[in-house]
Amino acid sequence: MKISDYFSKMKGGAKSPRRDNIPEMLWSWIGALLGVGICGYLSVKYFEPVDSTLLIGSFGSSAVLVYGAIKSPFAQPRNLVGGHLVSAVVGVVCFQLFGETVWLAAALSAAFATAAMLATGTVHPPAGATAMIAVIGGEKIHNLGFMYVFIPATLGALILLIVALAVNNLSKNRRYPEYWF
């Protein structure tokens, strides 16, 4: 391959996507507020008092997908829940095996989570962060061990999904999910 061919790939060329209208933005806003808000409320009320959590940063990115990009393959239930579950397992394993070398454990968690999601058909980009959070999340996260897979990763994703099913189907112009499996 010539160097000019390589750089010509970076020109782009596709038409920029349209901006959403106000009602679509409002439904997305309501979904994100409720989904992340419920996870946060339950975390403070029930999980944090027992040294657990139900709120991790990757859920913010998941909210963008499941409430704002509801037709995306990455926003579908299998990808949302499966991606977080698979990536959480990968992250915990990487921390347990390589946690003494944080940079290596973090890099491996992102790489293996990507491969595992591709292999299982559960690609959900925010879940890459779920794997890394298992490595860099601090003592509270590390102390959860494999419980991290269930709480917060899978339970939080399920809460986001339930809210997505409720909110995304209230509008006559929205339908979620596109498919389950």
Summary of the structure (lengths in Angstrom):
residues: 181
radius of gyration: 17.9
end to end distance: 38.8
largest distance: 59.5
contacts: 593
relative contact order: 0.18
helix: 73%
strand: 0%
